[in-house]
């Protein structure tokens, strides 16, 4: 089992964890209605995907 040899400073720990932050999801614009939509997903407001009607939205 690995045993810690010396204490890790706050600075070094912060530098290591700097890449673990959450990122906001990427969004594009729906070609039909112009609302923001995630890539490779059906638009929730109009029901279109890749220029075709996929689901009926009330």
PyMOL Python script that loads the backbone (N, CA, C, O; Angstrom):
from pymol import cmd

cmd.read_pdbstr("""\
ATOM      1  N   UNK A   1       0.828  -1.178   0.000  1.00  0.00           N
ATOM      2  CA  UNK A   1       0.000   0.000   0.000  1.00  0.00           C
ATOM      3  C   UNK A   1       0.875   1.245   0.000  1.00  0.00           C
ATOM      4  O   UNK A   1       1.918   1.267   0.654  1.00  0.00           O
ATOM      5  N   UNK A   2       0.464   2.287  -0.728  1.00  0.00           N
ATOM      6  CA  UNK A   2       1.239   3.515  -0.792  1.00  0.00           C
ATOM      7  C   UNK A   2       1.068   4.315   0.491  1.00  0.00           C
ATOM      8  O   UNK A   2      -0.032   4.412   1.036  1.00  0.00           O
ATOM      9  N   UNK A   3       2.169   4.887   0.967  1.00  0.00           N
ATOM     10  CA  UNK A   3       2.162   5.696   2.175  1.00  0.00           C
ATOM     11  C   UNK A   3       2.670   7.088   1.809  1.00  0.00           C
ATOM     12  O   UNK A   3       3.692   7.231   1.137  1.00  0.00           O
ATOM     13  N   UNK A   4       1.962   8.088   2.249  1.00  0.00           N
ATOM     14  CA  UNK A   4       2.336   9.468   1.963  1.00  0.00           C
ATOM     15  C   UNK A   4       3.667   9.793   2.633  1.00  0.00           C
ATOM     16  O   UNK A   4       3.834   9.543   3.827  1.00  0.00           O
ATOM     17  N   UNK A   5       4.614  10.345   1.881  1.00  0.00           N
ATOM     18  CA  UNK A   5       5.930  10.651   2.416  1.00  0.00           C
ATOM     19  C   UNK A   5       5.992  12.035   3.054  1.00  0.00           C
ATOM     20  O   UNK A   5       6.641  12.225   4.083  1.00  0.00           O
ATOM     21  N   UNK A   6       5.301  13.015   2.427  1.00  0.00           N
ATOM     22  CA  UNK A   6       5.261  14.353   3.025  1.00  0.00           C
ATOM     23  C   UNK A   6       3.950  15.018   2.651  1.00  0.00           C
ATOM     24  O   UNK A   6       3.302  14.635   1.677  1.00  0.00           O
ATOM     25  N   UNK A   7       3.570  16.004   3.423  1.00  0.00           N
ATOM     26  CA  UNK A   7       2.291  16.672   3.267  1.00  0.00           C
ATOM     27  C   UNK A   7       2.221  17.415   1.930  1.00  0.00           C
ATOM     28  O   UNK A   7       3.204  18.017   1.498  1.00  0.00           O
ATOM     29  N   UNK A   8       1.064  17.369   1.284  1.00  0.00           N
ATOM     30  CA  UNK A   8       0.847  18.082   0.027  1.00  0.00           C
ATOM     31  C   UNK A   8       0.344  19.483   0.366  1.00  0.00           C
ATOM     32  O   UNK A   8      -0.620  19.635   1.116  1.00  0.00           O
ATOM     33  N   UNK A   9       0.991  20.497  -0.181  1.00  0.00           N
ATOM     34  CA  UNK A   9       0.616  21.874   0.126  1.00  0.00           C
ATOM     35  C   UNK A   9      -0.736  22.222  -0.499  1.00  0.00           C
ATOM     36  O   UNK A   9      -1.207  21.541  -1.410  1.00  0.00           O
ATOM     37  N   UNK A  10      -1.344  23.285   0.002  1.00  0.00           N
ATOM     38  CA  UNK A  10      -2.625  23.744  -0.524  1.00  0.00           C
ATOM     39  C   UNK A  10      -2.493  24.154  -1.981  1.00  0.00           C
ATOM     40  O   UNK A  10      -3.400  23.929  -2.783  1.00  0.00           O
ATOM     41  N   UNK A  11      -1.368  24.752  -2.316  1.00  0.00           N
ATOM     42  CA  UNK A  11      -1.134  25.201  -3.692  1.00  0.00           C
ATOM     43  C   UNK A  11      -1.053  24.015  -4.648  1.00  0.00           C
ATOM     44  O   UNK A  11      -1.684  24.019  -5.705  1.00  0.00           O
ATOM     45  N   UNK A  12      -0.283  23.012  -4.278  1.00  0.00           N
ATOM     46  CA  UNK A  12      -0.133  21.836  -5.142  1.00  0.00           C
ATOM     47  C   UNK A  12      -1.450  21.079  -5.271  1.00  0.00           C
ATOM     48  O   UNK A  12      -1.786  20.601  -6.354  1.00  0.00           O
ATOM     49  N   UNK A  13      -2.194  20.968  -4.178  1.00  0.00           N
ATOM     50  CA  UNK A  13      -3.484  20.300  -4.215  1.00  0.00           C
ATOM     51  C   UNK A  13      -4.452  21.069  -5.114  1.00  0.00           C
ATOM     52  O   UNK A  13      -5.204  20.468  -5.881  1.00  0.00           O
ATOM     53  N   UNK A  14      -4.429  22.406  -5.018  1.00  0.00           N
ATOM     54  CA  UNK A  14      -5.289  23.230  -5.856  1.00  0.00           C
ATOM     55  C   UNK A  14      -4.955  23.109  -7.327  1.00  0.00           C
ATOM     56  O   UNK A  14      -5.850  23.066  -8.171  1.00  0.00           O
ATOM     57  N   UNK A  15      -3.647  23.052  -7.642  1.00  0.00           N
ATOM     58  CA  UNK A  15      -3.233  22.895  -9.045  1.00  0.00           C
ATOM     59  C   UNK A  15      -3.681  21.550  -9.602  1.00  0.00           C
ATOM     60  O   UNK A  15      -4.052  21.461 -10.772  1.00  0.00           O
ATOM     61  N   UNK A  16      -3.652  20.507  -8.786  1.00  0.00           N
ATOM     62  CA  UNK A  16      -4.065  19.185  -9.237  1.00  0.00           C
ATOM     63  C   UNK A  16      -5.569  19.145  -9.477  1.00  0.00           C
ATOM     64  O   UNK A  16      -6.031  18.526 -10.435  1.00  0.00           O
ATOM     65  N   UNK A  17      -6.330  19.802  -8.612  1.00  0.00           N
ATOM     66  CA  UNK A  17      -7.793  19.772  -8.720  1.00  0.00           C
ATOM     67  C   UNK A  17      -8.352  20.829  -9.665  1.00  0.00           C
ATOM     68  O   UNK A  17      -9.568  20.900  -9.840  1.00  0.00           O
ATOM     69  N   UNK A  18      -7.509  21.645 -10.274  1.00  0.00           N
ATOM     70  CA  UNK A  18      -7.994  22.726 -11.131  1.00  0.00           C
ATOM     71  C   UNK A  18      -8.713  22.216 -12.381  1.00  0.00           C
ATOM     72  O   UNK A  18      -9.483  22.958 -12.991  1.00  0.00           O
ATOM     73  N   UNK A  19      -8.475  20.976 -12.764  1.00  0.00           N
ATOM     74  CA  UNK A  19      -9.091  20.419 -13.967  1.00  0.00           C
ATOM     75  C   UNK A  19     -10.401  19.687 -13.674  1.00  0.00           C
ATOM     76  O   UNK A  19     -11.031  19.170 -14.597  1.00  0.00           O
ATOM     77  N   UNK A  20     -10.822  19.634 -12.408  1.00  0.00           N
ATOM     78  CA  UNK A  20     -12.002  18.865 -12.047  1.00  0.00           C
ATOM     79  C   UNK A  20     -13.278  19.702 -12.003  1.00  0.00           C
ATOM     80  O   UNK A  20     -14.333  19.187 -11.631  1.00  0.00           O
ATOM     81  N   UNK A  21     -13.205  20.969 -12.371  1.00  0.00           N
ATOM     82  CA  UNK A  21     -14.373  21.846 -12.293  1.00  0.00           C
ATOM     83  C   UNK A  21     -15.443  21.395 -13.292  1.00  0.00           C
ATOM     84  O   UNK A  21     -15.124  20.864 -14.356  1.00  0.00           O
ATOM     85  N   UNK A  22     -16.707  21.611 -12.940  1.00  0.00           N
ATOM     86  CA  UNK A  22     -17.814  21.277 -13.834  1.00  0.00           C
ATOM     87  C   UNK A  22     -17.899  22.303 -14.949  1.00  0.00           C
ATOM     88  O   UNK A  22     -17.704  23.495 -14.715  1.00  0.00           O
ATOM     89  N   UNK A  23     -18.184  21.855 -16.140  1.00  0.00           N
ATOM     90  CA  UNK A  23     -18.320  22.735 -17.296  1.00  0.00           C
ATOM     91  C   UNK A  23     -19.779  22.777 -17.724  1.00  0.00           C
ATOM     92  O   UNK A  23     -20.509  21.796 -17.582  1.00  0.00           O
ATOM     93  N   UNK A  24     -20.189  23.906 -18.239  1.00  0.00           N
ATOM     94  CA  UNK A  24     -21.564  24.014 -18.718  1.00  0.00           C
ATOM     95  C   UNK A  24     -21.722  23.193 -19.996  1.00  0.00           C
ATOM     96  O   UNK A  24     -20.783  23.102 -20.786  1.00  0.00           O
ATOM     97  N   UNK A  25     -22.886  22.599 -20.210  1.00  0.00           N
ATOM     98  CA  UNK A  25     -23.075  21.784 -21.409  1.00  0.00           C
ATOM     99  C   UNK A  25     -23.055  22.639 -22.663  1.00  0.00           C
ATOM    100  O   UNK A  25     -23.500  23.787 -22.650  1.00  0.00           O
ATOM    101  N   UNK A  26     -22.540  22.079 -23.740  1.00  0.00           N
ATOM    102  CA  UNK A  26     -22.487  22.808 -25.001  1.00  0.00           C
ATOM    103  C   UNK A  26     -23.885  22.898 -25.601  1.00  0.00           C
ATOM    104  O   UNK A  26     -24.679  21.963 -25.499  1.00  0.00           O
ATOM    105  N   UNK A  27     -24.170  24.020 -26.219  1.00  0.00           N
ATOM    106  CA  UNK A  27     -25.473  24.209 -26.847  1.00  0.00           C
ATOM    107  C   UNK A  27     -25.290  24.783 -28.239  1.00  0.00           C
ATOM    108  O   UNK A  27     -24.334  25.504 -28.523  1.00  0.00           O
ATOM    109  N   UNK A  28     -26.228  24.443 -29.086  1.00  0.00           N
ATOM    110  CA  UNK A  28     -26.315  25.013 -30.416  1.00  0.00           C
ATOM    111  C   UNK A  28     -27.661  25.686 -30.567  1.00  0.00           C
ATOM    112  O   UNK A  28     -28.386  25.868 -29.589  1.00  0.00           O
ATOM    113  N   UNK A  29     -27.995  26.052 -31.783  1.00  0.00           N
ATOM    114  CA  UNK A  29     -29.267  26.713 -32.052  1.00  0.00           C
ATOM    115  C   UNK A  29     -30.089  25.826 -32.961  1.00  0.00           C
ATOM    116  O   UNK A  29     -29.589  25.330 -33.970  1.00  0.00           O
ATOM    117  N   UNK A  30     -31.353  25.622 -32.608  1.00  0.00           N
ATOM    118  CA  UNK A  30     -32.259  24.827 -33.443  1.00  0.00           C
ATOM    119  C   UNK A  30     -32.498  25.553 -34.761  1.00  0.00           C
ATOM    120  O   UNK A  30     -32.754  26.756 -34.774  1.00  0.00           O
ATOM    121  N   UNK A  31     -32.415  24.826 -35.859  1.00  0.00           N
ATOM    122  CA  UNK A  31     -32.596  25.445 -37.178  1.00  0.00           C
ATOM    123  C   UNK A  31     -34.053  25.789 -37.462  1.00  0.00           C
ATOM    124  O   UNK A  31     -34.336  26.656 -38.289  1.00  0.00           O
ATOM    125  N   UNK A  32     -34.976  25.118 -36.784  1.00  0.00           N
ATOM    126  CA  UNK A  32     -36.398  25.356 -37.031  1.00  0.00           C
ATOM    127  C   UNK A  32     -36.935  26.527 -36.212  1.00  0.00           C
ATOM    128  O   UNK A  32     -37.553  27.442 -36.756  1.00  0.00           O
ATOM    129  N   UNK A  33     -36.690  26.490 -34.878  1.00  0.00           N
ATOM    130  CA  UNK A  33     -37.307  27.493 -34.010  1.00  0.00           C
ATOM    131  C   UNK A  33     -36.316  28.490 -33.434  1.00  0.00           C
ATOM    132  O   UNK A  33     -36.735  29.516 -32.899  1.00  0.00           O
ATOM    133  N   UNK A  34     -35.004  28.227 -33.523  1.00  0.00           N
ATOM    134  CA  UNK A  34     -34.007  29.169 -33.058  1.00  0.00           C
ATOM    135  C   UNK A  34     -33.718  29.120 -31.572  1.00  0.00           C
ATOM    136  O   UNK A  34     -32.985  29.971 -31.066  1.00  0.00           O
ATOM    137  N   UNK A  35     -34.268  28.156 -30.858  1.00  0.00           N
ATOM    138  CA  UNK A  35     -34.019  28.045 -29.423  1.00  0.00           C
ATOM    139  C   UNK A  35     -32.757  27.218 -29.180  1.00  0.00           C
ATOM    140  O   UNK A  35     -32.377  26.406 -30.024  1.00  0.00           O
ATOM    141  N   UNK A  36     -32.100  27.421 -28.021  1.00  0.00           N
ATOM    142  CA  UNK A  36     -30.892  26.641 -27.731  1.00  0.00           C
ATOM    143  C   UNK A  36     -31.211  25.168 -27.505  1.00  0.00           C
ATOM    144  O   UNK A  36     -32.202  24.829 -26.858  1.00  0.00           O
ATOM    145  N   UNK A  37     -30.363  24.298 -28.045  1.00  0.00           N
ATOM    146  CA  UNK A  37     -30.565  22.858 -27.939  1.00  0.00           C
ATOM    147  C   UNK A  37     -29.190  22.192 -27.887  1.00  0.00           C
ATOM    148  O   UNK A  37     -28.243  22.666 -28.514  1.00  0.00           O
ATOM    149  N   UNK A  38     -29.084  21.088 -27.136  1.00  0.00           N
ATOM    150  CA  UNK A  38     -27.832  20.356 -27.072  1.00  0.00           C
ATOM    151  C   UNK A  38     -27.600  19.631 -28.397  1.00  0.00           C
ATOM    152  O   UNK A  38     -28.558  19.211 -29.046  1.00  0.00           O
ATOM    153  N   UNK A  39     -26.344  19.482 -28.801  1.00  0.00           N
ATOM    154  CA  UNK A  39     -26.069  18.783 -30.056  1.00  0.00           C
ATOM    155  C   UNK A  39     -26.496  17.312 -30.000  1.00  0.00           C
ATOM    156  O   UNK A  39     -26.403  16.677 -28.949  1.00  0.00           O
ATOM    157  N   UNK A  40     -26.951  16.788 -31.103  1.00  0.00           N
ATOM    158  CA  UNK A  40     -27.380  15.396 -31.260  1.00  0.00           C
ATOM    159  C   UNK A  40     -28.565  15.051 -30.364  1.00  0.00           C
ATOM    160  O   UNK A  40     -28.685  13.915 -29.905  1.00  0.00           O
ATOM    161  N   UNK A  41     -29.441  16.027 -30.110  1.00  0.00           N
ATOM    162  CA  UNK A  41     -30.650  15.816 -29.324  1.00  0.00           C
ATOM    163  C   UNK A  41     -31.841  16.400 -30.080  1.00  0.00           C
ATOM    164  O   UNK A  41     -31.685  17.332 -30.869  1.00  0.00           O
ATOM    165  N   UNK A  42     -33.023  15.853 -29.836  1.00  0.00           N
ATOM    166  CA  UNK A  42     -34.248  16.390 -30.428  1.00  0.00           C
ATOM    167  C   UNK A  42     -34.590  17.686 -29.710  1.00  0.00           C
ATOM    168  O   UNK A  42     -34.462  17.772 -28.489  1.00  0.00           O
ATOM    169  N   UNK A  43     -35.021  18.690 -30.453  1.00  0.00           N
ATOM    170  CA  UNK A  43     -35.412  19.966 -29.863  1.00  0.00           C
ATOM    171  C   UNK A  43     -36.687  19.760 -29.053  1.00  0.00           C
ATOM    172  O   UNK A  43     -37.665  19.206 -29.554  1.00  0.00           O
ATOM    173  N   UNK A  44     -36.672  20.213 -27.793  1.00  0.00           N
ATOM    174  CA  UNK A  44     -37.821  20.008 -26.915  1.00  0.00           C
ATOM    175  C   UNK A  44     -38.966  20.948 -27.241  1.00  0.00           C
ATOM    176  O   UNK A  44     -40.114  20.651 -26.910  1.00  0.00           O
ATOM    177  N   UNK A  45     -38.685  22.074 -27.880  1.00  0.00           N
ATOM    178  CA  UNK A  45     -39.748  23.037 -28.131  1.00  0.00           C
ATOM    179  C   UNK A  45     -40.489  22.778 -29.441  1.00  0.00           C
ATOM    180  O   UNK A  45     -41.691  23.028 -29.518  1.00  0.00           O
ATOM    181  N   UNK A  46     -39.802  22.283 -30.473  1.00  0.00           N
ATOM    182  CA  UNK A  46     -40.487  22.073 -31.751  1.00  0.00           C
ATOM    183  C   UNK A  46     -40.534  20.601 -32.183  1.00  0.00           C
ATOM    184  O   UNK A  46     -41.366  20.239 -33.015  1.00  0.00           O
ATOM    185  N   UNK A  47     -39.655  19.741 -31.632  1.00  0.00           N
ATOM    186  CA  UNK A  47     -39.695  18.317 -31.960  1.00  0.00           C
ATOM    187  C   UNK A  47     -38.923  17.929 -33.203  1.00  0.00           C
ATOM    188  O   UNK A  47     -39.079  16.808 -33.688  1.00  0.00           O
ATOM    189  N   UNK A  48     -38.088  18.821 -33.739  1.00  0.00           N
ATOM    190  CA  UNK A  48     -37.323  18.519 -34.941  1.00  0.00           C
ATOM    191  C   UNK A  48     -35.927  18.032 -34.584  1.00  0.00           C
ATOM    192  O   UNK A  48     -35.356  18.442 -33.573  1.00  0.00           O
ATOM    193  N   UNK A  49     -35.378  17.151 -35.422  1.00  0.00           N
ATOM    194  CA  UNK A  49     -33.992  16.711 -35.327  1.00  0.00           C
ATOM    195  C   UNK A  49     -33.465  16.516 -36.735  1.00  0.00           C
ATOM    196  O   UNK A  49     -34.054  15.781 -37.528  1.00  0.00           O
ATOM    197  N   UNK A  50     -32.366  17.169 -37.046  1.00  0.00           N
ATOM    198  CA  UNK A  50     -31.713  17.049 -38.352  1.00  0.00           C
ATOM    199  C   UNK A  50     -32.662  17.425 -39.489  1.00  0.00           C
ATOM    200  O   UNK A  50     -32.622  16.814 -40.557  1.00  0.00           O
ATOM    201  N   UNK A  51     -33.521  18.433 -39.265  1.00  0.00           N
ATOM    202  CA  UNK A  51     -34.426  18.913 -40.298  1.00  0.00           C
ATOM    203  C   UNK A  51     -35.670  18.085 -40.490  1.00  0.00           C
ATOM    204  O   UNK A  51     -36.432  18.345 -41.421  1.00  0.00           O
ATOM    205  N   UNK A  52     -35.912  17.098 -39.650  1.00  0.00           N
ATOM    206  CA  UNK A  52     -37.084  16.230 -39.787  1.00  0.00           C
ATOM    207  C   UNK A  52     -37.903  16.254 -38.508  1.00  0.00           C
ATOM    208  O   UNK A  52     -37.345  16.339 -37.414  1.00  0.00           O
ATOM    209  N   UNK A  53     -39.215  16.181 -38.638  1.00  0.00           N
ATOM    210  CA  UNK A  53     -40.127  16.122 -37.491  1.00  0.00           C
ATOM    211  C   UNK A  53     -40.033  14.736 -36.878  1.00  0.00           C
ATOM    212  O   UNK A  53     -40.320  13.740 -37.542  1.00  0.00           O
ATOM    213  N   UNK A  54     -39.630  14.666 -35.608  1.00  0.00           N
ATOM    214  CA  UNK A  54     -39.424  13.390 -34.954  1.00  0.00           C
ATOM    215  C   UNK A  54     -40.513  13.098 -33.931  1.00  0.00           C
ATOM    216  O   UNK A  54     -41.021  11.979 -33.865  1.00  0.00           O
ATOM    217  N   UNK A  55     -40.878  14.111 -33.123  1.00  0.00           N
ATOM    218  CA  UNK A  55     -41.900  13.917 -32.106  1.00  0.00           C
ATOM    219  C   UNK A  55     -42.921  15.048 -32.215  1.00  0.00           C
ATOM    220  O   UNK A  55     -42.613  16.139 -32.696  1.00  0.00           O
ATOM    221  N   UNK A  56     -44.117  14.771 -31.769  1.00  0.00           N
ATOM    222  CA  UNK A  56     -45.162  15.803 -31.724  1.00  0.00           C
ATOM    223  C   UNK A  56     -45.086  16.517 -30.382  1.00  0.00           C
ATOM    224  O   UNK A  56     -45.082  15.882 -29.327  1.00  0.00           O
ATOM    225  N   UNK A  57     -45.024  17.837 -30.434  1.00  0.00           N
ATOM    226  CA  UNK A  57     -44.966  18.655 -29.216  1.00  0.00           C
ATOM    227  C   UNK A  57     -46.268  19.384 -29.074  1.00  0.00           C
ATOM    228  O   UNK A  57     -46.761  19.980 -30.031  1.00  0.00           O
ATOM    229  N   UNK A  58     -46.830  19.343 -27.892  1.00  0.00           N
ATOM    230  CA  UNK A  58     -48.118  20.008 -27.665  1.00  0.00           C
ATOM    231  C   UNK A  58     -47.949  21.496 -27.460  1.00  0.00           C
ATOM    232  O   UNK A  58     -48.934  22.206 -27.257  1.00  0.00           O
TER     233      UNK A  58
END
""", "prot")
cmd.dss("prot")
cmd.show_as("cartoon", "prot")
cmd.util.cbc("prot")
cmd.orient("prot")
